[in-house]
Amino acid sequence: MKKIHISFCMAVMMLAATSCDFLTTENIGKSTTKTFFSDITSLEPAMNGVYHYTNSFYNAYFIPYSEIAADEWILSTANAGIWMDYQDYISTSDYETSAVGYIWKNGYSIINNTNEIIHYAPKLKDQYPGHADLIDNVTASAYFIRALIHHDLCLAYGQNYTFTPDASHPGIAIRNTVPGLNDIVKRSPVKDVYSQIISDLKTAERLFSNCSNTAEYATPLACKALLARIYLYMNDWENAAAYASEVIEEKPLASRDNYARMFCEPKYLDGEIIFRLNGFGQSSNLYSMAYFESPKIRPAEKIRSLLSGQDDIRSSMFSMSAGGKVYDGLVLKYCVTADVASDEERYISPIVLRNSEMYLIRAEARCNLGKLAEAADDIKVLEARACGTVKEDIALDYSGKDELYAIINEERQKELCFEGMRLFDITRRHEDLVRDASSTSSVKTIAYPDPRFVLQIPYIEIDVNGDMVQNPL
């Protein structure tokens, strides 16, 4: 009999990754969880704990893995450690103390915690009718994070949505209830995972009530933005364009002058940021990897060449000055360049959703719908902001859908480079992975499709769970 872990990691416990376990570990803490949720004062600390742990999920392993396995980062051979194995695509199921194990373990720990909130929070409405908005907003936030992490796990361990014509290939285990002792935990088809994600996001959007619009928390706008991304991955062009348009109408782009601030000031929440995790007080793997004096990661020549010779604000994200010296070849999106009062304030707050991505989603969707002029206009908006001009002064040279599609893909690389999406852009478009000569990897090319584009399920999960199917090598 499988034993399913259902403990709730409260806000203080969230500080330690070891406080939560895999899907199939011992059932502990059930009565403690019920007691914890018996009072309204538990809700916000519980949800803050989920946000805290989600930041750790992105910062420590998810973003580094998705970029290292792609083609835009160069790893330093001197101090990259086990990340070199991910760059060379030789990780296996027993890499349980690195990305293979921790993306799975930490992702499901977050999901289990959101399930506790979704299960217990609504029960407080009868006892605290005056706090209905708070209860609904916390519950909605839990639905949003549950959808977000299900998608990230499916990207890491399941092939892209269109890998099979009907998305019937294995995805991940859907966890949408507080687990019980006799639960069968097995992988669902990718189409079912996406259906669950969409249902969660629409439920969250419906539940939100009088919530603040701050980008540090889930909001109805964040639900719409994530839905636009989900529909893009499904090649559902109509819905992708529609949701992206709703976000664009409500959220402005960051100005050119504030572009670098958006990344290099961890407390910056203005402009186009839709959802940003707060990394204050947490260790940052991304920060240590990108640290300007001894970086473990550098931008590949192929991404730098896309921005060379242009008056493009994005090209400034490769270098900085400090102490009278110029440091070049940096991944500045994960460096803190603002003046801060203490080392404690040098932390990274990953941006999960921002409005530039919505323009790119809408452009790609419109292009696939045959609305070429409208798709081109979306790209012109981003190019105009980047180059400090107006849309009318931007000229795109294309003669048909295929050429415009290539321009959109290139713009996506220039705008979203290093933000944890590149590997999944390659696979969802069924492209080959092609690294340039600057790469330190022994693997320069992988032809699509390939089983290596997804991680192995951790060995411990396979070992204790007879219903869990492993990915092929």
N, C-alpha and C positions, 0 to 999 in steps of 0.2 A: 504494500500500500504506500502510495506516495504521500509525503507530508508537505503541506504547502505553508510557507512562511507568511504570517499575517500580522506581524508586529508593526506598530506605528512608531516611527522615529520622530519623536517630538523635537521642537526647535533646538533645544540644547543638545540632544542626541545627534542631530543632523551634522554636527561639526565633525563627527568621526565616520569615515566611510565604512568602517568595520561594524557599525551598529546595525546595518541591514545586510540581508543575505540573499542567496539565489532563490529562484522560483521554487525549487524543490528541496527545502531544508526544513528544519524542525519547526513545528507550530508552537510559537511562544507568544506570551504577552497579551492574549485576547482580553482577559478581564481588565488589565491595566488600560488597554485602549478604550474600552467601553467607559471606564471611569473617567479617563482623560476628557472624553467628549460629552460629559454630563453637564458641562457648564459653558455658557456663551463665551467666557473669557479665553477658552482654549482655541477658538477658531482661527483668529488672526495669527497667533504664534505658530499654530500648526501649518498654516499656509505659507508663512514666512520661512518656516523650515523647509518646505518643498521648494520654494524659490532658491533658497540657499544651496540646497543639494543639486538643483538643476544647473546652477552656475558652475558648480564643481564638475558636473557631467560634461558640460561643453568645454570648460577651460582645461581640464586635465587630459581628456582622451578623445572626445568626439571630433572637435575641430582639428586637433593635430593629426589624428588618423586620416580623416577625409582629405586633408591637404597633402600629407606626406605620401599617400598612396596615389596621388594625382600627378600633375606635371608642372606645377607652378612654384614649388619650393625646391631648393637645393639644401640637402642636409650636410652639415659639417661631419666629415668622417672622423674627426678627432674626438668629439664629445657628444655624438648623437645617441650612443648607447643602443638599446634594443630597438629604437625607432628605425635603425638601418634595416632591420629584418622586415619591417612593414613597407619600407620603400622598395625593398627587393622582392616583396611578395613571397616570403618564406615563413611567415607566421603560421602556427598550427593550433590545434584545439587546446594544447597544453600551455599556451601562453596566457595563463590565467592571472598573472600579476602584472599584466600590461593591457593594451587595448582590447584584445580578444575577450579577456575575462571581465574587465572592469566596465566596458560599455554595456555588456549584457547585465552584469550584476547591478551596477548602479542605476541603469535605466529601469529595470524591473523594481528596484527598491523605491524609486520615485513613483512609479505607477501604483505599487501597492499602497503607498501613502496617500496618493490621490483617491484611491478606492475607499480608504477609511474615511476621508473627509466626505466624499459623495454619499457614503452609506449613513454616516452618523449625523452630519450637519443638519439635514432637513428635519430630523427628529426633534431639534431644539425649537422649532417654530411655535409649537403649542405652548412651550414653557416660556418663551421670550418673544411674544408677538410684536413687541415694539422694535425688535432687531431683525425684522424680516429681510430688509435690504442687505444688511451685513451677511446674513446667512446665505442669501441667494448669491451675493457677489463672491463669497468664499467658495461656494459650491461650483459656481460657474468657472472660477479660476482653476479649480481642480480638474474640471472637464477639459479646459484648454490645455493644461500641462499634460494631462493624460494623452490627449490627441497628439501633441507635439512629440512626446517621447515615443509613443507607438510608431510614429512616422520615422523618427530617427533610427530606432531599432530595426525597422523594416528596411531602411536604406542600407544599414550596416550588414545585416545578416540575410536579407532576401534580395534576389535579383530585381531589377527595375520593373515597374508596373507592366510595361509592354513587352517584357521578355517572352511571354507567351501571348497568343492572340486574345485570349480571354482572361488573362491575369490569374490563371488557375495554379500557377507554380507556388511552391512553399514560401510563405512569408515568415511570420513569427507567431508566438503564442499570444492570443488576445486575452488580456486580463482586465475585465470590466466589472468584477465583483470582488468583495472580500472573500478570499479563497477559503475553502473548507478542506478537511482532511482527505476526503475521497475524490477531490477534483481530478479530472484527467487533464493534464497540461500537455498540449501538443500544438504543433504549428498549424495555423490556418492558411488557406490560400491568400495570396496578396490582395485579391479583389475584396475578400472579407475584411482584411485589416483596414483597407482604405474605406470601406463602408462604415466601419466602426469609428474611424477618425472623423469622417464627415458628420456622422451622427453626433459625436461628442462636441464638435465645434458648433453645430447648429443648436444643440441644447445649451451650450455655454452662452452663445449670442442671445438666445431667448431669455435666459435666466438673469443676465446682468440687469441691475436696477439702480439707477442714480449713482453709478460708480464714477470715480475720478478718471481722468484721461491720462494720468501720468504713465510714461513709457516703462516704468519699473514694474508695472503690474499688468496682468492680463486685462484686456478691455474688449468691448464689442468690435472695435476697429482691428485689434490683433486677430480676432477670430476670422474676420473677413480677409485679412492679409494672408493668414495661413491657409484658408480655403482656396484663395487664388493660387498659392503654391501647390497645394494638393491637386487641384484640377489640372495645373500645368503638367505635373508628373503623370497624370492619367491621359494626357493628350485630349482632354475635354476642353476644347478651345473656347467654346461659347461661355461656359461657366468661368473659366480662367479669366477671360477678358472682362466679363461682367463684374466679378468680385474685385479685380484689380482696379477697374474704373471707379467703383464705390470708394475704395481707399484713396485713390488719387484725387477725387473730388473733395475729400475731407481733410487731406494731409498735404501740406506744401513740401517741396524739396528743400533740402538745406541750401543755403546760399554758397557761392563759391568761396567767400571769405571764411566761412565756418566749416568747410569740408574737412580739413585736417583735425579741427577741434572735435568733430563728431567721434573720431576714433581715439585721439590721443589725450582726451580729458575724460576720465572714467565717470565723472559725475554729470557729464553733458547729456541732457535729455531733450533738447529743443529740436527745432527743424523737423527733419523727416523721420526721426527714430520712432518706430511704432512699438517695439518691445525690446528692452535691453535688460539683461540680468545684472544685478548689483554684486560686484565682487569685493566690496569693502571688507577688509579684515581677513580675507582668504588668501591662501597661497595661490600663485598663478603659474601654471606650467607654460602658458602662452607667453607670459611676460619674460620668464627665464629663457625660453627658447629664442625670443626675439631681442633680448637685451643688447643694446647698441654697441657696447664695448667688446662683447664676446658672443656674438650670435651663433646659435646652433642651426638657424635657418636663414636662407637668403633667397631673394627672388630669382627664379630661373631667367635665363636670357630671353626666352621666348615671350615672357610677359613684359619684360623691360623693353623689348624691341617694339612691342605694340604701342608703347607710349613715347618712344624716342622721337625727337625732332618736332614735337608738338608743344604748343603753349597750353598744356593740359594739366590742371591742378592735380590730377591723379599721379602724374610723374613725380611730384614732390614727395610722394609717400615712400620713396626709396632711400632718402638721405636726410640727415639732420646735422646741426652744429651743436657742439657742447664743449665747454672748456677751451674755446679757441680752436677746436679741431673739427673737421668735417668728416662725418662717418657716412660711407656710401654702401649700397647693396644691402639695405635693411628692409625688413617687413615692418614698416612703421605703424601699421594698423594695430600692432600689439606692443607698441612702446608708449610710455607716458612722457610726453614732452612738456606738459604744463608744469609751472612752478607749484610745488606742493610743500606743505608744512613739515611732513615727516615721511620716513620710508614706508610707514603703514599705509599712506595714501597712494603709494605706487602699486596700484593693482589694476587688473584688467576686468572690464565689464563687457562681456561679449554682446554684440548687437545681433539679435536673432532675426528681427524683421525691420526693414526700413523701406521708405517709399521708392527709392531708385529701383529696387527689385520689382515693384509693381509696374513701373513703366516698361521694364524689360519683359515681364510676363505678358503684359498686354500687347507689346510689339510682336512677340513671338506668336501669340494666339491670333492676332489680327493677320499676320503674315500667312499663317496656315489656313485662315478663313478667306484668303484672297483679297483682303483689304490692305493692299500694299501701301497706298499713300498714307493711310492712317497709321500703319505700323512704322513707316519712315518718320512720321511726325514725332512719335514717341522717342525714337532714337535721337532725333534732332534736339529735342528738349534736353536730354542728358548731355549731348555733345556741346550744346550752347552753354550750359552751366559749367562744364569742365573747362571750356576754352574762354570763358568770360565774354561771351557775345550773345546775340539773340538767335532764336530758332531760324528766322528768315535768312540769316547769313550762313547757315549750314547747308552744304550741298552733299548729297549722298549719290554715289555713282553706282547704279544698278540697272539691269535691263529686264529683270524678271524676278520671280519668287525665289529661285535658288540663290541668286546673287544677293538679294536683300536678306535672306535667311542667314547667309554667311556673315553679313555685316552685323546683324543682330547678335549672333553668337560671339563675334569678336568684341562687340560692345559689352556683352555680359562678362566676358573675361576681364576687360579693362575696369569695369565698375565693381564687380563682386569678387575680384581676385583675393584669395587668402581667407575668405569668410566661411569656409566649410562647405562649399557647394560644388566645387569643381569636379570631383570624382563622380558625383551623382549626375552632373550635367553631361559628362562624357557617356555614362552608361544609359541614361534615359534617352539620349539621341542615337544610341547604338553606334557610337564612334569608337575608333581604335584609340588606345592610350599611346601617345607619342611624345617622348621626352627629348629635349634637345641635348647637344653635346656637353652642355654645362652640368648636366645632372651627374651626381656622384653615385647613382644607382647602377647596378649591373644589368638591370632590366630597362631597356630603352623603349621597347614597344610591346604592347599586348593587344592582339587583335580581338575585337568584339565578335561574338560573345566569348566569355571565359569564366570559369568557376572562381578564379582568383579575385574577381571584382567584388566578392563578398567575403566576410570573415567566417571562419569556422565557429560553430557553436562551441562554447567552452566544454572541455572534457568532463568536468564534474557534473554538468547538466546532463550530458549524454549518459554518463555512468550511473547516475541515480534515477534517471527518468527514462523508462523503457519506451515511452510514447514519443520521445523527442527524436526527430530525424535529423541527422547530420548533413551539412552541405558537402557536396563532392569536392575532392581536391583537384 
